[in-house]
Amino acid sequence: MAKIEVFTKFFCPYCSRAKALLERKGVEYQEIDLTTDRAGFDAMVARAGGARTVPQIFIDGKHIGGSDDMAELDARGGLDPLLGLA
């Protein structure tokens, strides 16, 4: 099974949407809440190539992007193989 990391903040509708998609897929993920974690936020920005919005999603260390990026990847049929579901 793939290692999935989702960087979030409290009360973020895009974060909720991304997590809901992963839950519909039936996969486990690690949520990293950055609401009060400045060092964690800075680390996420560095890993995400400068992206400063949440969520930022990583699958097996590969940066997927945000909620819209993951939804588009799923619509193209590219998400399931990364999750190990194909």
C-alpha positions in Angstrom: 0.0 0.0 0.0 1.2 3.5 -0.8 2.4 5.9 1.9 0.1 9.0 1.6 0.8 12.2 3.4 -1.8 15.0 3.4 -0.7 18.4 4.9 -3.7 20.3 6.2 -5.0 23.2 8.3 -8.0 23.4 10.5 -11.3 24.4 8.7 -9.9 24.0 5.2 -12.7 22.9 2.8 -10.1 21.8 0.2 -8.4 19.6 2.8 -11.7 18.1 3.6 -12.4 17.4 -0.1 -9.0 15.7 -0.5 -9.4 13.6 2.5 -12.9 12.6 1.5 -11.6 11.4 -1.9 -8.9 9.3 -0.2 -11.5 7.8 2.2 -13.8 6.9 -0.7 -10.9 5.1 -2.2 -10.5 3.2 1.0 -6.9 4.0 1.6 -5.2 5.1 4.8 -3.3 8.4 4.9 -1.3 10.4 7.4 -2.7 13.8 8.0 -0.2 16.4 9.1 -2.0 19.4 10.6 -0.1 22.6 10.1 -2.6 24.9 11.8 -0.1 25.9 14.5 3.1 24.3 13.2 5.2 27.0 11.5 8.3 24.7 11.2 6.1 22.0 9.7 4.6 24.5 7.2 8.1 25.6 6.2 9.1 22.0 5.7 6.0 21.3 3.5 6.7 24.4 1.4 10.3 23.1 0.8 9.1 19.6 -0.2 6.3 21.0 -2.3 8.5 23.1 -4.5 7.4 26.4 -3.0 3.6 25.7 -2.9 2.2 27.5 0.2 -1.4 26.4 0.1 -3.0 23.4 1.7 -3.6 20.7 1.2 -0.4 19.4 -0.2 -0.5 15.7 -1.0 2.4 13.3 -1.3 2.1 9.7 -2.4 5.2 7.6 -1.8 7.2 10.8 -1.5 6.0 12.1 -4.8 4.4 15.5 -4.7 0.9 15.3 -6.2 -0.2 18.9 -5.5 -3.4 20.1 -4.0 -7.0 18.9 -3.9 -7.8 20.0 -7.4 -4.6 18.3 -8.7 -5.5 15.0 -7.1 -9.1 15.2 -8.3 -7.8 15.8 -11.9 -5.3 12.9 -11.6 -8.2 10.7 -10.5 -10.4 11.8 -13.4 -7.6 10.9 -15.8 -7.3 7.5 -14.2 -3.8 8.2 -12.8 -4.6 8.1 -9.1 -5.5 4.5 -8.5 -2.2 3.1 -9.8 -0.3 5.5 -7.5 -2.4 4.3 -4.6 -1.8 0.6 -5.5 -5.5 0.1 -6.4 -5.1 -0.6 -10.1 
